[in-house]
């Protein structure tokens, strides 16, 4: 473990998550570790612009045309809140700088004093996801994490994973959710895993098949991510969380620190990681 932390910038978490104990030296070299991911972020994501993605209210302002839902920024007046709440029996409350789904709530505005308790939060209209996504798990909005790279001229898709909730209202991996990898047609090609390393071919709550699931309107989601990737050229490497509604895809949020997702060696016959793909697309060598 100590050797891998020095040689491959693999933290203890990386060693376990990406099963370095199953790999030889040449295979380990191909895995994107958190240390190498940090290098990529430092190379391509200007620190002076990351706040646009880190602060949810700023993000919504910059990317409002991709959100396709109503929202209300913090420090709202009672009049603004009244207009926002018209015809809404539920709203999403988000801390403006939360990560991993932490602090996100869905509340009934008739049962809570929003102005008193949540005036420093971002309020959003509840997203109604596509019925096919809801069939997998209907207590959270399930999303696609689409990784993009923008070289200043062209935006490219690096990879995509399907994030699915489980026993909670968010699909975030750190909050009990799970993820599975998608091919370039939006079909799930691996079982889903959660942070406790449980493996699911079938969802434990809904009993719906995960492996082989086809994400609806996947091509439209890819197109949306490629368009959004060009909006802030100083942030070249982004992980977009996009869900699908009956009317098409919409962006939930963008991440200037996208995190590391790659297929575990046990599900990968070649046991080759995703780093060579990153290096080819980004024209770098780590």
N, C-alpha and C positions, 0 to 999 in steps of 0.2 A: 504494500500500500504506500509506504514512504517512497519507494523507488518510482512508482507511477505518478506520485504527486509532483516529483521533480522532473521526470522525463516527459510526461504527457500533460502536465498541469491538471491532473485528475484529482479532485478533492475526494475525500472518503466517500461522499455521496455518489460521485461519478463512478468510483471503483465498484460499488455495489449495484447502482442503477444500470450501468452498462456492462456488468458482468465481466470485468477485466480478468477475473480468475478463470474464465473460459477461453481467453484469447492468448495468442502468442504475440511477440513484439511487433511483428509486421501488421497484424490485425489491429492492435491497440493504437498504432500510429494513425489509423483511419477514423478514429472516433473523435467527434466534437465534444470536448470537455468544457466545463464551465470556465476554466482558465482561458482556453482558446476562444471561447465565445466572447469573453470580456475583451480580448484583444481585437476581435472583429468589431465589436461595438465602439471601442475607442478609435478604431481606424475610420469608421464610416458614419458614426452618429455624433454630430457636433454637440458638445455639452451645452452650448448656448441656446440650443433649440429643443432639447429633450423635455423641457418643462411643458411644451405644447402637448406632449403625450402623457406626461406624468400627472398633470392636473386635469381632471375629467371635465371641468367646466370650460377650460381653454380648448381641449380637444373637441368638444361638442361645437364650440364656436367655429373652429377652423374646418370641421368636417360635417357641418350640419346637412349639406345636400346629400350625404351618404347615409345619414342616420334614419331618415324616413319615419321620424316620430317626434312628438312634441317634448320639450324639456324646459326646465326653469332653473336658471343659475342661482347660486347662493346670494344671500342678502336681499331677497325679494321683499317687496312690499305686500301688505294685505290685499291690495287691489290686484296686483300681479298674480298672487296666489289664487285669488278667487277666480280670475279668468282662466288660469291653468287647470283648475279643478273641475271646470264645467264639463259635465257628461263623463266624468271619470269616477268609477267606484273603487278603483285601486290605483296606487302609484308606486313607482320604484324610488327608493331613497338610497343615494350613494354618497359616502364620504368622498370629497373631491380628490384626495390623494391616497385612497385605499389601494391595496394590492391583493391579488389572490382571491377576490370576492369578499374580503373581510369587511364587515360592517354593512353590507348591502341588505336591504329589507324591502319587502312588499307590504304596504300598509293600506288600511281602509281609512280614508280621510275623514269619515264620519265618526271614527272611534279614537282618533288621536289628534292632539293639538299640533299640527304641522308647523305653524308659524312659530310657536314657542319652542318646540323640541328639535326641529330640523331645518332651521333657517340658514345654518351654515353648510347645508348639504345640497347636492345636486338632485333635483327631482326629475323623473322621466316618466313618460307614458309607458305603460306595460306593453311589451312586445308579445304578440300572439304568433307563435311559431307555426310553421307548416305542419299539417296534421301527421305527416309521415315522421317528422322529427319528434313530435309529441308522443307518437306511439312507442318510441324507444324509452322515453321517460318524460312525464308531463309535469313534474313539479319544478323543473328548471327550464330555462331556455337553453337548448343544446346548440352548440356553435361549432364552426370550423375555424381552426387556427391556420391561417394561410401565411406563409413566410414569403416575403418579397425582397428583392434587391434592385435598387435603381442606380444605374451607373452614370446618370446625368443625361442619358439619351434614351435608354431602353429599360423598362421594368421587366423583371423575370421572376417567375414562380420558382422557389427553391423546393418547397414541399408543403403538404397539407395534412392535418390530423383532425379527426372528429372528436370533440369534447362532449362528454355526456354526464349529466348529473346523476347523483345517487344518494338518497336519504337527505337531501337538502334542496335549497332553492337556487343554487348556483352550480355551474358545471366545472368550476375550477379544480384542478388536480390537487392543490394544497388544501381545499375545503371539502374533500371527500369525493370529488368527481373522478372520472376515468377518461382515458383517451385511447384511440386506436388510429392506425395509419391508413391513409387513403391513397389509391392510385391516381393516375392523371385523369381518370374518368369519374372520380368521386365515389369509388367503391371501396368499402372497408376490406383491407387485405391482411390484417392481423387481429388477434383477439384484443380486447381492451384491457388495460391495466390501471390499477389505482396506486396511491402512494405507499400502501402497505404491501405492494407487489402481488395482490390478488389478480387472477387472470379470469376474464369473462368472455366467453364466446356468445353467451346469452345473458341479457341484462337480469340481475338478481331480483329486481323489483317488478319490472313489467313482463319479464319472461320472453321478451322479444329477441329475435336473432340479431346479433351485432355483426358478426363475421359475414361478409357478403352484402351488408346493407348498402343501398344506393342512396347517396345524398341527393335530394331533389334540387333541380335548378343549379347544379354544380358549376356548369359552364358560365352561368350568369354571375355566380359568386366570384369566380376567378377573374372575370372581366372587371368586376367592381374593385377587387383588390389591386389589380394592375393600374386602374385609373387613380385610385387613392394614393398609390405608391409614389406618384409624381408630384403630389401636392406640396410636400415639404422636402425639397431636394437636399437639404442639409442633413436630413435623417434618411439614410439610404437603405438601411436594413431594419425591417419592421415585421412584427408578428401581428396580423389583423385577426380579430375575433369577429366573425361574420355569421349571422344566422339567416335562416330562410323563412319568410312569411308566405302566406298564400299569394301575395302580390309580388314576390321576388326577394332577393337578398338585401340585407341592410347591415351596416357596420355597428357593432356593439362598442368596440374600442380598438385602439391601436397601441402596440407596445414597442417602445424604442429599446427596451431590454427584453427581447423575445423569449428568452429561456432556451433550454436545450431539449429537443425532442428527437429521438432516433430509435430505430427498431432494435429491440434487445437481441443479442446474439442468438439466444435460444429460438427466436422466430425467424432467423436470417441464416440461410444455408451457407452463404459465402462468409458470414461473420465480418463483413466489411462495413464500416460505419459511413456516415454521411459527409465527413470532412472533405474527401476528394471532390465531391459535387460542389460544396461551398467554394473550395479553392479554384475550381474551374470557372464557376460563374463570376466570382469576385476578382479573379486574376491575381490571387495572392498565394503565398506559400507559408504555412505555419509550422 
